[in-house]
Amino acid sequence: DIGCNDGYLLDCFLALGCKTFGVEPASNLSSSLSSSHRVYNEFFGYSMAKNTFKEDTFDIVTANNVFAHTRSLGSFARGVSSILSPEGVFVFEVQYLIDLLDGCLFDMIYHEHTSYHHLEPLIQVLPTYGLYVFDAELIDMHGGSLRVYCSKEPRELSESVKEILHDEKIKISTNNGI
């Protein structure tokens, strides 16, 4: 789990019998995590992934609300691709730009958030770094968030992705509150 904070998600995976790894740059959080998890107190990116995990690959990589804080999305995505197993899945959540703008949720805009996302650009850009979106869902977190599922090989887009893309085009083209 990249940006594992207090390790709550890692604890859930551990309870399911998974071997757990976390990356957490905040030393006060990483030092308080359970010794059951292997946690790296660093910022995640391509160099960190290649130097730290060398030969390791992972079946599941998660990053919840980390993309908005990442200054180099390319290095981050390339790092994930380098550690994801061939059949693995990368799952991440971001604040959903469409809901942010549509709901005038200006109080959700923070100085440490360097980017805001919607699905179409993610589908177009992530393959540059070896990741392909195949599923997505809208969730209520943070006034509206987008949970995205990626793999290392292209897969057929889910119906949910198609619906979200359709709705994005309508909202953007009609300027419906955006």
TORMARRO-100707 format. One record per atom (N, C-alpha, C): residue number from 0; x, y, z; residue in one letter; atom name. Coordinates in steps of 0.001 Angstrom, whole numbers, plus 500000, padded with zeros to 6 digits. Example, Ala and Ser with C-alpha at 12.3 -4.5 7.8 and 13.67 -1.06 7.14 Angstrom:
BEGIN
R pos     c1     c2     c3 code site
R   0 513190 494310 507800    A    N
R   0 512300 495500 507800    A   CA
R   0 513200 496700 507800    A    C
R   1 512850 497750 507080    S    N
R   1 513670 498940 507140    S   CA
R   1 512900 500030 507870    S    C
//
This chain:
BEGIN
R pos     c1     c2     c3 code site
R   0 500858 498823 500000    D    N
R   0 500000 500000 500000    D   CA
R   0 500898 501232 500000    D    C
R   1 500793 502034 498969    I    N
R   1 501596 503245 498862    I   CA
R   1 500856 504363 499587    I    C
R   2 501542 505013 500515    G    N
R   2 500896 506005 501371    G   CA
R   2 500042 505288 502402    G    C
R   3 500632 504334 503084    C    N
R   3 499869 503426 503955    C   CA
R   3 499404 504057 505271    C    C
R   4 499834 505264 505565    N    N
R   4 499390 505987 506758    N   CA
R   4 499503 505132 508018    N    C
R   5 498364 504865 508670    D    N
R   5 498385 504113 509932    D   CA
R   5 498323 502604 509729    D    C
R   6 498292 502148 508479    G    N
R   6 498323 500718 508187    G   CA
R   6 496986 500018 508204    G    C
R   7 495893 500767 508248    Y    N
R   7 494575 500144 508336    Y   CA
R   7 494313 499186 507166    Y    C
R   8 494588 499624 505944    L    N
R   8 494370 498752 504787    L   CA
R   8 495320 497558 504819    L    C
R   9 496549 497784 505234    L    N
R   9 497500 496673 505370    L   CA
R   9 496990 495644 506385    L    C
R  10 496413 496122 507476    D    N
R  10 495849 495214 508489    D   CA
R  10 494755 494334 507883    D    C
R  11 493931 494923 507013    C    N
R  11 492855 494147 506370    C   CA
R  11 493438 493061 505471    C    C
R  12 494467 493399 504689    F    N
R  12 495105 492397 503837    F   CA
R  12 495813 491329 504667    F    C
R  13 496430 491728 505764    L    N
R  13 497103 490783 506643    L   CA
R  13 496099 489778 507210    L    C
R  14 494924 490260 507600    A    N
R  14 493875 489388 508140    A   CA
R  14 493405 488370 507106    A    C
R  15 493574 488692 505821    L    N
R  15 493210 487757 504754    L   CA
R  15 494344 486786 504414    L    C
R  16 495469 486918 505128    G    N
R  16 496595 486021 504925    G   CA
R  16 497635 486514 503930    G    C
R  17 497547 487776 503549    C    N
R  17 498503 488330 502587    C   CA
R  17 499778 488776 503275    C    C
R  18 500873 488705 502561    K    N
R  18 502136 489288 502986    K   CA
R  18 502029 490780 502650    K    C
R  19 502296 491655 503603    T    N
R  19 502007 493079 503410    T   CA
R  19 503260 493945 503417    T    C
R  20 503242 494910 502502    F    N
R  20 504309 495893 502372    F   CA
R  20 503660 497265 502299    F    C
R  21 504294 498236 502912    G    N
R  21 503780 499595 502851    G   CA
R  21 504890 500581 502554    G    C
R  22 504504 501689 501949    V    N
R  22 505409 502800 501726    V   CA
R  22 504749 504011 502361    V    C
R  23 505439 504628 503315    E    N
R  23 504888 505772 504040    E   CA
R  23 506000 506770 504315    E    C
R  24 505953 507952 503688    P    N
R  24 507026 508925 503883    P   CA
R  24 507018 509625 505242    P    C
R  25 505889 509630 505936    A    N
R  25 505822 510297 507244    A   CA
R  25 506409 509382 508315    A    C
R  26 507529 509771 508889    S    N
R  26 508218 508901 509847    S   CA
R  26 507393 508659 511108    S    C
R  27 506587 509644 511518    N    N
R  27 505770 509436 512717    N   CA
R  27 504708 508364 512485    N    C
R  28 504254 508197 511260    L    N
R  28 503273 507152 510956    L   CA
R  28 503955 505813 510701    L    C
R  29 505006 505818 509907    S    N
R  29 505651 504553 509554    S   CA
R  29 506242 503857 510775    S    C
R  30 506730 504615 511746    S    N
R  30 507329 503995 512932    S   CA
R  30 506280 503403 513874    S    C
R  31 505023 503850 513736    S    N
R  31 503988 503339 514632    S   CA
R  31 503232 502136 514059    S    C
R  32 503566 501727 512852    L    N
R  32 502866 500609 512215    L   CA
R  32 503261 499275 512839    L    C
R  33 502362 498337 512727    S    N
R  33 502586 496988 513238    S   CA
R  33 503855 496386 512637    S    C
R  34 504575 495659 513456    S    N
R  34 505788 494992 512966    S   CA
R  34 505436 493825 512030    S    C
R  35 504145 493522 511898    S    N
R  35 503692 492473 510979    S   CA
R  35 503826 492904 509520    S    C
R  36 503959 494205 509290    H    N
R  36 504073 494744 507932    H   CA
R  36 505510 495185 507682    H    C
R  37 505977 495008 506484    R    N
R  37 507266 495569 506096    R   CA
R  37 506970 496953 505514    R    C
R  38 507463 497993 506196    V    N
R  38 507148 499369 505798    V   CA
R  38 508429 500124 505477    V    C
R  39 508378 500851 504365    Y    N
R  39 509511 501658 503914    Y   CA
R  39 509172 503120 504111    Y    C
R  40 510021 503820 504840    N    N
R  40 509815 505234 505162    N   CA
R  40 510472 506097 504080    N    C
R  41 509791 506190 502935    E    N
R  41 510299 506927 501780    E   CA
R  41 509133 507433 500949    E    C
R  42 509429 508354 500035    F    N
R  42 508464 508736 499018    F   CA
R  42 508542 507717 497902    F    C
R  43 507396 507359 497332    F    N
R  43 507361 506360 496284    F   CA
R  43 507576 507015 494925    F    C
R  44 508334 506355 494094    G    N
R  44 508572 506762 492715    G   CA
R  44 509337 505660 492030    G    C
R  45 509686 505874 490782    Y    N
R  45 510367 504833 490011    Y   CA
R  45 511699 504416 490643    Y    C
R  46 512517 505383 491018    S    N
R  46 513826 505051 491607    S   CA
R  46 513665 504260 492889    S    C
R  47 512760 504701 493745    M    N
R  47 512527 503990 495007    M   CA
R  47 512081 502558 494724    M    C
R  48 511141 502395 493796    A    N
R  48 510609 501064 493475    A   CA
R  48 511711 500139 492950    A    C
R  49 512506 500623 492009    K    N
R  49 513563 499799 491425    K   CA
R  49 514665 499472 492430    K    C
R  50 515027 500428 493279    N    N
R  50 516104 500199 494247    N   CA
R  50 515656 499384 495449    N    C
R  51 514432 499561 495874    T    N
R  51 513957 498893 497086    T   CA
R  51 513419 497495 496808    T    C
R  52 512653 497357 495742    F    N
R  52 511980 496085 495496    F   CA
R  52 512696 495204 494483    F    C
R  53 513722 495702 493844    K    N
R  53 514576 494997 492884    K   CA
R  53 513879 493857 492143    K    C
R  54 513805 492680 492729    E    N
R  54 513233 491504 492057    E   CA
R  54 511794 491212 492495    E    C
R  55 511274 491943 493478    D    N
R  55 509924 491676 493980    D   CA
R  55 508873 492198 493008    D    C
R  56 507794 491430 492871    T    N
R  56 506609 491917 492174    T   CA
R  56 505408 491642 493071    T    C
R  57 504354 492400 492848    F    N
R  57 503183 492330 493717    F   CA
R  57 501921 492102 492895    F    C
R  58 501018 491286 493455    D    N
R  58 499754 490997 492782    D   CA
R  58 498742 492116 492965    D    C
R  59 498863 492838 494070    I    N
R  59 497969 493969 494333    I   CA
R  59 498820 495133 494838    I    C
R  60 498658 496277 494195    V    N
R  60 499288 497513 494658    V   CA
R  60 498163 498519 494827    V    C
R  61 498114 499162 495985    T    N
R  61 497074 500147 496261    T   CA
R  61 497695 501507 496557    T    C
R  62 496919 502544 496267    A    N
R  62 497348 503913 496559    A   CA
R  62 496084 504759 496679    A    C
R  63 495624 504946 497893    N    N
R  63 494391 505697 498113    N   CA
R  63 494689 507155 498440    N    C
R  64 494193 508031 497580    N    N
R  64 494353 509481 497745    N   CA
R  64 495816 509902 497861    N    C
R  65 496638 509298 497011    V    N
R  65 498057 509617 496968    V   CA
R  65 498406 510389 495693    V    C
R  66 497729 510084 494594    F    N
R  66 498023 510752 493328    F   CA
R  66 497938 512275 493446    F    C
R  67 496993 512776 494195    A    N
R  67 496821 514231 494304    A   CA
R  67 498024 514907 494963    A    C
R  68 498792 514168 495726    H    N
R  68 499964 514711 496420    H   CA
R  68 501260 514478 495645    H    C
R  69 501179 513731 494553    T    N
R  69 502371 513304 493834    T   CA
R  69 502792 514347 492804    T    C
R  70 504003 514825 492942    R    N
R  70 504494 515843 492015    R   CA
R  70 504944 515252 490688    R    C
R  71 505353 513993 490677    S    N
R  71 505772 513349 489439    S   CA
R  71 504915 512109 489199    S    C
R  72 503764 512326 488562    L    N
R  72 502865 511205 488292    L   CA
R  72 503511 510174 487377    L    C
R  73 504367 510633 486461    G    N
R  73 505053 509702 485567    G   CA
R  73 505964 508750 486319    G    C
R  74 506766 509281 487226    S    N
R  74 507662 508449 488021    S   CA
R  74 506860 507499 488906    S    C
R  75 505767 507991 489472    F    N
R  75 504913 507177 490329    F   CA
R  75 504322 506011 489531    F    C
R  76 503698 506325 488376    A    N
R  76 503056 505284 487561    A   CA
R  76 504087 504289 487029    A    C
R  77 505219 504778 486602    R    N
R  77 506288 503903 486109    R   CA
R  77 506797 502992 487237    R    C
R  78 506889 503537 488456    G    N
R  78 507296 502735 489606    G   CA
R  78 506303 501629 489900    G    C
R  79 505011 501953 489849    V    N
R  79 503983 500928 490069    V   CA
R  79 504094 499841 489007    V    C
R  80 504210 500245 487761    S    N
R  80 504306 499269 486675    S   CA
R  80 505515 498349 486860    S    C
R  81 506606 498893 487388    S    N
R  81 507831 498090 487559    S   CA
R  81 507709 497032 488655    S    C
R  82 506808 497219 489609    I    N
R  82 506670 496254 490703    I   CA
R  82 505405 495401 490605    I    C
R  83 504527 495720 489668    L    N
R  83 503282 494971 489518    L   CA
R  83 503559 493674 488770    L    C
R  84 503050 492565 489299    S    N
R  84 503229 491273 488626    S   CA
R  84 502464 491289 487298    S    C
R  85 502803 490391 486364    P    N
R  85 502132 490385 485060    P   CA
R  85 500603 490299 485151    P    C
R  86 500090 489565 486121    E    N
R  86 498636 489434 486290    E   CA
R  86 498103 490341 487397    E    C
R  87 498955 491196 487935    G    N
R  87 498585 492027 489072    G   CA
R  87 497623 493151 488734    G    C
R  88 497099 493752 489797    V    N
R  88 496150 494854 489662    V   CA
R  88 496605 496009 490545    V    C
R  89 496608 497186 489966    F    N
R  89 496888 498426 490687    F   CA
R  89 495552 499122 490901    F    C
R  90 495223 499392 492163    V    N
R  90 493971 500046 492513    V   CA
R  90 494308 501351 493216    V    C
R  91 493769 502454 492700    F    N
R  91 494009 503736 493349    F   CA
R  91 492735 504564 493382    F    C
R  92 492704 505480 494324    E    N
R  92 491570 506387 494453    E   CA
R  92 492075 507820 494385    E    C
R  93 491290 508650 493710    V    N
R  93 491568 510084 493619    V   CA
R  93 490257 510841 493786    V    C
R  94 490351 512087 494237    Q    N
R  94 489168 512935 494215    Q   CA
R  94 488744 513063 492765    Q    C
R  95 487460 513016 492528    Y    N
R  95 486941 513060 491164    Y   CA
R  95 486696 514508 490763    Y    C
R  96 487455 514965 489781    L    N
R  96 487396 516357 489352    L   CA
R  96 485990 516789 488953    L    C
R  97 485254 515930 488276    I    N
R  97 483912 516282 487806    I   CA
R  97 483009 516617 488994    I    C
R  98 483024 515786 490033    D    N
R  98 482205 516051 491226    D   CA
R  98 482695 517290 491974    D    C
R  99 484008 517465 492018    L    N
R  99 484597 518624 492691    L   CA
R  99 484084 519921 492057    L    C
R 100 484132 519988 490736    L    N
R 100 483688 521187 490036    L   CA
R 100 482171 521310 490011    L    C
R 101 481497 520206 489736    D    N
R 101 480046 520210 489640    D   CA
R 101 479403 520616 490963    D    C
R 102 479997 520185 492072    G    N
R 102 479454 520507 493391    G   CA
R 102 480039 521762 494007    G    C
R 103 480886 522467 493260    C    N
R 103 481555 523678 493779    C   CA
R 103 482222 523401 495122    C    C
R 104 482912 522286 495199    L    N
R 104 483540 521862 496449    L   CA
R 104 484928 522484 496599    L    C
R 105 484975 523802 496551    F    N
R 105 486249 524518 496626    F   CA
R 105 486999 524256 497917    F    C
R 106 486282 523892 498983    D    N
R 106 486950 523625 500262    D   CA
R 106 487698 522293 500256    D    C
R 107 487580 521535 499162    M    N
R 107 488324 520281 499024    M   CA
R 107 489625 520488 498250    M    C
R 108 489922 521737 497871    I    N
R 108 491143 522051 497136    I   CA
R 108 492196 522486 498142    I    C
R 109 493316 521774 498155    Y    N
R 109 494374 522013 499121    Y   CA
R 109 495683 522341 498415    Y    C
R 110 496529 523096 499092    H    N
R 110 497816 523477 498504    H   CA
R 110 498724 522276 498241    H    C
R 111 498571 521206 499019    E    N
R 111 499447 520054 498806    E   CA
R 111 498945 519122 497700    E    C
R 112 497718 519366 497224    H    N
R 112 497216 518590 496090    H   CA
R 112 497737 519237 494822    H    C
R 113 498536 518506 494086    T    N
R 113 499148 519073 492883    T   CA
R 113 498375 518719 491616    T    C
R 114 497378 517843 491727    S    N
R 114 496583 517484 490556    S   CA
R 114 495220 516947 490985    S    C
R 115 494282 517091 490064    Y    N
R 115 492928 516559 490239    Y   CA
R 115 492606 515782 488971    Y    C
R 116 491788 514744 489085    H    N
R 116 491658 513797 487977    H   CA
R 116 490220 513501 487588    H    C
R 117 490087 513153 486313    H    N
R 117 488886 512483 485834    H   CA
R 117 489347 511353 484924    H    C
R 118 488443 510495 484520    L    N
R 118 488813 509204 483947    L   CA
R 118 489453 509276 482556    L    C
R 119 488904 510070 481665    E    N
R 119 489402 510095 480280    E   CA
R 119 490909 510341 480189    E    C
R 120 491466 511369 480832    P    N
R 120 492922 511567 480735    P   CA
R 120 493730 510423 481349    P    C
R 121 493223 509807 482402    L    N
R 121 493937 508679 483005    L   CA
R 121 494037 507518 482015    L    C
R 122 492952 507256 481296    I    N
R 122 492946 506181 480304    I   CA
R 122 493944 506483 479193    I    C
R 123 494077 507739 478832    Q    N
R 123 494976 508124 477745    Q   CA
R 123 496442 508157 478168    Q    C
R 124 496732 508593 479396    V    N
R 124 498118 508830 479820    V   CA
R 124 498782 507603 480450    V    C
R 125 498065 506846 481251    L    N
R 125 498698 505748 481991    L   CA
R 125 499386 504693 481115    L    C
R 126 498894 504384 479910    P    N
R 126 499622 503415 479079    P   CA
R 126 501055 503844 478745    P    C
R 127 501310 505133 478748    T    N
R 127 502671 505642 478530    T   CA
R 127 503635 505046 479554    T    C
R 128 503117 504725 480734    Y    N
R 128 503933 504210 481831    Y   CA
R 128 503689 502722 482091    Y    C
R 129 502988 502054 481181    G    N
R 129 502802 500612 481302    G   CA
R 129 501615 500193 482143    G    C
R 130 500622 501076 482310    L    N
R 130 499419 500743 483079    L   CA
R 130 498179 501015 482223    L    C
R 131 497215 500102 482297    Y    N
R 131 496010 500212 481486    Y   CA
R 131 494774 500137 482376    Y    C
R 132 493950 501162 482309    V    N
R 132 492698 501185 483066    V   CA
R 132 491756 500158 482452    V    C
R 133 491113 499351 483310    F    N
R 133 490118 498409 482812    F   CA
R 133 488806 498492 483583    F    C
R 134 488828 499102 484769    D    N
R 134 487598 499242 485542    D   CA
R 134 487701 500499 486389    D    C
R 135 486552 501022 486783    A    N
R 135 486507 502202 487645    A   CA
R 135 485131 502274 488289    A    C
R 136 485088 502951 489408    E    N
R 136 483811 503176 490070    E   CA
R 136 483848 504511 490799    E    C
R 137 482680 505128 490886    L    N
R 137 482554 506371 491631    L   CA
R 137 482190 506020 493065    L    C
R 138 482860 506667 494014    I    N
R 138 482596 506418 495425    I   CA
R 138 482366 507759 496120    I    C
R 139 481757 507732 497285    D    N
R 139 481356 508955 497980    D   CA
R 139 482465 509658 498765    D    C
R 140 483601 509041 498920    M    N
R 140 484692 509608 499720    M   CA
R 140 485089 510999 499227    M    C
R 141 485357 511918 500136    H    N
R 141 485863 513271 499838    H   CA
R 141 484954 514058 498895    H    C
R 142 483649 513920 499041    G    N
R 142 482723 514658 498194    G   CA
R 142 482567 514066 496808    G    C
R 143 483202 512967 496569    G    N
R 143 483148 512276 495282    G   CA
R 143 484544 511881 494852    G    C
R 144 484786 510597 494784    S    N
R 144 486091 510092 494381    S   CA
R 144 485927 509054 493290    S    C
R 145 487040 508761 492662    L    N
R 145 487089 507791 491587    L   CA
R 145 488062 506694 491996    L    C
R 146 487590 505451 491992    R    N
R 146 488463 504301 492253    R   CA
R 146 488761 503664 490894    R    C
R 147 490037 503513 490598    V    N
R 147 490474 503058 489281    V   CA
R 147 491272 501764 489421    V    C
R 148 491023 500828 488502    Y    N
R 148 491705 499537 488476    Y   CA
R 148 492529 499449 487189    Y    C
R 149 493807 499134 487336    C    N
R 149 494719 499058 486189    C   CA
R 149 495451 497721 486171    C    C
R 150 495877 497342 484978    S    N
R 150 496709 496152 484796    S   CA
R 150 497885 496525 483897    S    C
R 151 498807 495585 483740    K    N
R 151 499972 495835 482891    K   CA
R 151 499690 495551 481421    K    C
R 152 498619 494852 481141    E    N
R 152 498221 494548 479768    E   CA
R 152 496827 495115 479533    E    C
R 153 496563 495577 478321    P    N
R 153 495211 496096 478029    P   CA
R 153 494156 495011 478227    P    C
R 154 493048 495420 478796    R    N
R 154 491884 494543 478970    R   CA
R 154 490669 495293 478432    R    C
R 155 489605 494578 478240    E    N
R 155 488366 495216 477798    E   CA
R 155 487872 496156 478902    E    C
R 156 487410 497329 478495    L    N
R 156 486880 498286 479469    L   CA
R 156 485554 497784 480016    L    C
R 157 485387 497907 481333    S    N
R 157 484150 497480 481981    S   CA
R 157 482997 498406 481597    S    C
R 158 481798 497950 481823    E    N
R 158 480615 498782 481580    E   CA
R 158 480647 500030 482459    E    C
R 159 481167 499881 483660    S    N
R 159 481261 501021 484567    S   CA
R 159 482152 502120 483986    S    C
R 160 483282 501738 483393    V    N
R 160 484178 502713 482755    V   CA
R 160 483442 503410 481619    V    C
R 161 482749 502640 480796    K    N
R 161 482021 503218 479663    K   CA
R 161 480958 504210 480130    K    C
R 162 480255 503877 481208    E    N
R 162 479227 504782 481749    E   CA
R 162 479844 506065 482297    E    C
R 163 480945 505929 483026    I    N
R 163 481609 507114 483586    I   CA
R 163 482112 508008 482458    I    C
R 164 482718 507432 481434    L    N
R 164 483213 508210 480301    L   CA
R 164 482061 508921 479583    L    C
R 165 480958 508232 479400    H    N
R 165 479776 508831 478764    H   CA
R 165 479282 510021 479574    H    C
R 166 479163 509842 480878    D    N
R 166 478697 510925 481751    D   CA
R 166 479674 512099 481760    D    C
R 167 480978 511804 481741    E    N
R 167 481981 512876 481696    E   CA
R 167 481812 513717 480434    E    C
R 168 481632 513056 479303    K    N
R 168 481485 513783 478037    K   CA
R 168 480260 514679 478061    K    C
R 169 479168 514170 478618    I    N
R 169 477952 514982 478691    I   CA
R 169 478176 516185 479603    I    C
R 170 478718 515965 480780    K    N
R 170 478918 517068 481721    K   CA
R 170 479904 518103 481196    K    C
R 171 480953 517642 480560    I    N
R 171 481965 518575 480043    I   CA
R 171 481417 519308 478809    I    C
R 172 480756 518592 477909    S    N
R 172 480300 519225 476665    S   CA
R 172 479130 520168 476882    S    C
R 173 478292 519883 477868    T    N
R 173 477145 520771 478109    T   CA
R 173 477456 521840 479142    T    C
R 174 478678 521776 479686    N    N
R 174 479076 522715 480733    N   CA
R 174 478054 522716 481865    N    C
R 175 477552 521555 482202    N    N
R 175 476519 521388 483223    N   CA
R 175 477112 521563 484608    N    C
R 176 477282 522805 485010    G    N
R 176 477794 523083 486333    G   CA
R 176 479304 523081 486391    G    C
R 177 479955 522857 485270    I    N
R 177 481418 522817 485269    I   CA
R 177 481947 524022 484523    I    C
//
